[in-house]
Amino acid sequence: MNLPNKLTLLRVILVPFFLLFLLVDAIPLHGVWALVVFAAASITDALDGHIARSRKMITDFGKFLDPVADKVLVFAALIAFTELGLASSVAVVIMMAREFLVSSLRMVAASNGKVIAAGKSGKVKTAVTMVSIVAILLLMALMDAGVLASTFPLVTVSGVLIWICAAITLYSGIEYLVQNKEQFTGSM
């Protein structure tokens, strides 16, 4: 297994540790540790792609595992936020549904010998979602460390950020389906 694939696998392995720190408030500074682990996992995402491309180490295993690892990390955070009352389950389901639809469409296209690249709105969706998750984790860490008062409206701020993500995700999914509607031609 090459280095980029090991980094991708590390991202998946870090998810349970991230969830442990995020959800177990008996751990001292658990919010800080959750942020650190999420940041480390996110850094592996940037590193694995860079190394794979620059050293020509792109593999089929990496092409498969990298997006799966990304989705596992992001949805672990979003589902945990739902459990903590920081995200609407409806917003999270919208985001999950979009990922299932887009992944399914990509599989259909691949079975027809076509590769569908990520569009601009999909990249914006990913960036906004990652920034929002990190912002929420940072606010939690600051509250956990006593830098922000316990009266800080974390639930409201988090809720707004997650709904912004859901709206961008919904737009991105609709745009993706419309732009690739030819994949459905003759299949209904």
C-alpha positions in Angstrom: 0.0 0.0 0.0 1.5 3.4 -1.0 1.7 6.5 1.2 -1.3 8.3 -0.2 -3.5 5.3 0.4 -2.1 4.9 4.0 -3.0 8.5 4.6 -6.5 8.0 3.3 -6.9 4.9 5.5 -5.6 6.9 8.5 -8.4 9.4 7.9 -11.0 6.6 8.3 -9.2 5.3 11.4 -9.3 8.8 13.0 -13.1 9.0 12.7 -13.9 6.9 15.9 -11.3 8.9 17.9 -12.9 12.1 16.6 -16.3 10.9 17.6 -15.1 9.8 21.0 -13.7 13.2 21.8 -16.7 15.0 20.3 -19.3 13.0 22.2 -17.8 12.2 25.5 -17.8 15.3 27.5 -16.2 13.5 30.5 -12.9 13.8 28.7 -11.1 17.0 29.7 -11.0 19.5 26.9 -12.9 17.1 24.7 -14.0 19.8 22.3 -10.3 20.9 21.8 -9.3 17.3 21.1 -12.2 16.7 18.7 -11.1 19.8 16.7 -7.4 18.6 16.7 -8.4 15.1 15.4 -10.8 16.5 12.8 -8.1 18.9 11.6 -5.5 16.1 11.4 -7.9 14.0 9.4 -8.7 16.9 7.1 -4.9 17.5 6.6 -4.5 13.8 5.5 -7.1 14.6 2.8 -5.0 17.4 1.4 -1.8 15.5 1.7 -2.9 12.2 0.1 -4.2 13.9 -3.0 -1.1 16.1 -3.4 1.3 13.2 -2.9 -0.6 10.9 -5.2 -0.7 13.4 -8.0 2.9 14.8 -7.6 4.5 11.3 -7.3 2.2 9.7 -9.8 0.9 7.2 -7.2 -2.8 7.3 -8.1 -4.4 3.9 -7.7 -7.9 2.5 -8.2 -8.0 1.7 -4.5 -7.2 5.4 -3.7 -9.8 6.6 -6.2 -12.4 4.5 -4.4 -11.3 5.0 -0.8 -10.6 8.8 -0.9 -14.2 10.0 -1.5 -15.5 7.3 0.9 -13.1 8.5 3.7 -14.2 12.1 3.0 -17.9 11.3 3.3 -17.4 9.2 6.4 -15.5 12.0 8.2 -18.0 14.7 7.2 -21.1 12.7 8.0 -19.6 11.5 11.3 -19.4 15.1 12.3 -22.8 16.1 11.0 -24.6 13.1 12.6 -22.7 13.8 15.9 -23.8 17.4 15.7 -27.4 16.2 15.3 -27.0 14.1 18.4 -25.6 17.1 20.3 -28.6 19.3 19.2 -26.3 21.4 17.0 -27.7 20.4 13.6 -31.2 19.7 12.2 -31.7 16.1 11.2 -33.6 17.3 8.1 -30.6 19.4 7.0 -28.3 16.4 7.5 -30.6 14.1 5.5 -30.7 16.6 2.7 -26.9 16.5 2.6 -26.8 12.7 2.8 -29.5 12.3 0.1 -27.5 14.5 -2.3 -24.4 12.4 -1.8 -26.2 9.2 -2.4 -27.8 10.7 -5.6 -24.6 12.0 -7.0 -22.7 8.9 -6.2 -25.4 6.8 -7.8 -25.3 9.0 -10.9 -21.6 8.7 -11.1 -21.9 4.9 -10.9 -24.4 4.8 -13.7 -22.2 7.1 -15.8 -19.1 4.9 -15.1 -21.1 1.8 -16.2 -21.6 3.6 -19.5 -17.9 4.4 -19.7 -18.3 8.1 -18.7 -16.6 9.9 -15.9 -18.4 12.9 -14.4 -16.1 15.4 -12.8 -17.1 17.5 -9.8 -18.7 20.8 -10.8 -18.0 24.2 -9.4 -21.1 24.2 -7.1 -20.0 20.8 -5.7 -16.6 22.2 -4.9 -18.3 25.2 -3.2 -20.5 22.8 -1.3 -17.5 20.9 0.0 -15.6 24.0 1.0 -18.5 25.6 2.8 -19.3 22.3 4.6 -15.8 21.8 5.8 -15.4 25.4 6.9 -18.7 25.2 8.7 -17.8 22.0 10.5 -14.4 23.4 11.5 -16.1 26.7 12.7 -18.5 24.7 14.9 -15.7 22.6 16.3 -13.6 25.7 17.0 -16.5 27.4 18.8 -17.1 24.2 20.8 -13.3 24.0 21.6 -13.3 27.7 22.7 -16.3 27.1 24.9 -14.7 23.9 26.3 -11.5 25.8 27.1 -13.5 28.6 28.8 -12.5 31.3 26.2 -16.2 31.7 25.1 -18.9 32.1 27.7 -21.4 29.2 28.2 -24.1 31.7 27.1 -22.6 31.9 23.6 -25.5 30.9 21.2 -23.7 27.9 19.8 -26.9 26.1 18.9 -28.2 29.0 16.9 -24.9 29.7 15.1 -24.4 26.0 14.4 -28.0 25.6 13.1 -27.6 28.5 10.7 -24.3 27.2 9.4 -25.7 23.7 8.8 -28.8 25.1 7.0 -26.6 27.2 4.8 -24.6 24.0 4.0 -27.9 22.1 3.3 -29.1 24.9 1.0 -25.9 24.9 -1.0 -25.9 21.1 -1.1 -29.4 21.0 -2.4 -28.6 23.5 -5.1 -25.5 21.6 -6.0 -27.4 18.3 -6.2 -30.1 19.7 -8.4 -27.6 21.4 -10.7 -25.6 18.1 -10.9 -28.7 16.1 -11.9 -29.8 18.7 -14.4 -26.4 18.9 -16.0 -26.2 15.1 -16.3 -29.8 14.3 -17.2 -28.7 12.4 -20.3 -27.6 9.6 -17.9 -31.3 8.9 -17.3 -32.3 8.9 -21.0 -33.7 5.5 -21.9 -33.4 4.2 -18.4 -37.0 5.0 -17.3 
